[in-house]
């Protein structure tokens, strides 16, 4: 489980670690999947995704913007960034 699937380095390494430890199955879940062409493993498929967003800086529901707005009751994008 991860908050945001941006470039994917953290999540893909965790999945590979679980597989190397002979996990019977590994499933992924993210709150937000950011769409762009900078993914570290472009063919990696998420099992569960709450929201797909364009390539913008997003905050809220645990994601912060410069240390603020982590507890915002929604997912928002910063304008012109």
Helices and strands as residue ranges (DSSP letters): E 2-5, H 9-20, E 29-34, E 48-53, E 58-59, E 76-77
